Amino acid sequence: MSASIIPRPKTAGSDFARLNRQIVDAGLLERQPAHYAVRMSVVTVMFAGSWAAFFLIGSSWWNVAVAALLGVVFSQVALLAHDVAHRQVFRTKRPSQAAGRIAANVAVGMSYGWWMEKHTRHHNNPNHDELDPDVQPELLIWATESAWGRRGIKGFVNRHQAGLFFPLLTLLSIDLRISSIKALRHPGMKARGLEAGLMALHLTAYAAALLLVLSPLQALVFFLVHHAVFGMYLGMTFAPNHKGMPHPTGDEDYLRKQVLTSRNVKGGRLTDLALGGLNYQIEHHLFPAMPTPNLSKAQPIVREYCQQVGVPYEETSLITSYRQALHHLHVVGASLRAARRRRAPVADSRTSTCR
C-alpha cells in the first residue's frame, strides 16, 4: 500500500493563504522576461545548430552523435514548453498557446493541447490514484491495488518494473507521440485540426530529413538513438518529482496536498539547468505560474513556513530520489512476485503428474 497523507488540522484552513501573501510580497510571482528571452534564444540556437550539423555531416555514422545531442535539445524544448503552458513566460492565453504549439507540436512532435490538459489534471491532484493521470496503471503501476489480476507481458513487466524502469524510459518519446495521436482522434479536443496539422508538419519534415540525408540503416539508428536519449532525459527529469511519495486521499488542504506529494532535488546551477527548474518541485506545485528563476528564491521561504506549520518538506539528492522511486516500484510489484512463486509449485506438480 502507498503511504497516505495525514489530514490537516482543522485550524489550518488558511495555511496556504498566509504563505501566498509572503510570496506575493516578495515579488516572486512577477514575470522574468529577460530570463526567458535568453533561454528561448539559447534553446533555439541549440535546436537550429543541431539540425545544421546534421545536414553538414550528411550520410555519415558521425550523425549518431548529433542524434544524441538532439535528444538533449528536444528535452530542453519540452521543458520550455512546460513553462509556457504554466503561463510563466507570457501573461495571456493566446501567445502562450502559440509558443506552446510551436515548441511542442512543430519542434518536438507531440500535442501541446493533449499534454496541457493531462498536466493540469496532474497538478490538481498530484499522486492521487484515481485523479492523477501520471500514476494511472498503464505499463508501469504505482499503487499495489493496480497489480491485481495483471498477467502476461504486463504482469512480467510489473514483477520486474524496478529493474526495467530506466530501459522503459527510452520508449517514452514514442509513447508521447502515440498518446498525442490517440488524443487528436477525439472530436472534443480543442483546435484538433490545427494541432494535427502542426504535428504532421513535424513528422513529415523529420522523416524527410532522415530519409533524404542518411542511408536506410543510418536513418533507423539515428531515429532509435535520438528518441531513446530524448525519452530517457525527459523521464529522468520528471521521475524524481513525485514517484515514491505519499498518495493523497482527497481530503487534504491545498498546501499539504502539494507539499507532501512532491520532492525537491538538491543541486547547484547545473542541476537547475539540467532539470529545467523542476528540482524545485514543491515550490513549482504550490505556485505553478512562478517563473523558473524565482523558484530557488522561494525555496527558503516555503521550507521555513512548512517547518512552522508542521508540514514535512522532502528534499534529497538526485541519486536518492531515483533510489526511492525504484524502491517504491519494487514494493508495488511484490504481490505479483509472491503470487508467481505460489503458482510455480502447482505448475510443477501438474507437469510431473502428466508424466
Buried (B, 14 or more C-beta within 10 A) or exposed (E): EBEEBEEBEEEBEEBBEEBBEBBEEEEBBEBBEEBBEEBBEEBBEBBEEBBEBBEEBEEBEEBBEBBBBBBBBBBBBBBBBBBBBBBBBBEEEEEBBEBBBBBBBBBBBBBBBBBBBBBEBBBEBBBBBEBBBBBBBEEBBBBBEBBEEBEEEBBBBBBBBBEBBBEBBBBBBBBBBEBBBEBBEEEEBEBBEBBBEBBEEBEEEBEEBBEEBBEEEBBEBBBBBBBBBBBBBBBBBBBBBBBBBBBBEEEBBBBBBBBBBBBBBEBEEEBBEBBBBBBBBBBBBBBBEBBBBBBBBBBEBBBEBBEEBEBEBBBBEBEBBBEBBBEBBBBBBEBBBEBEEEEEEEEEEEEEEEE
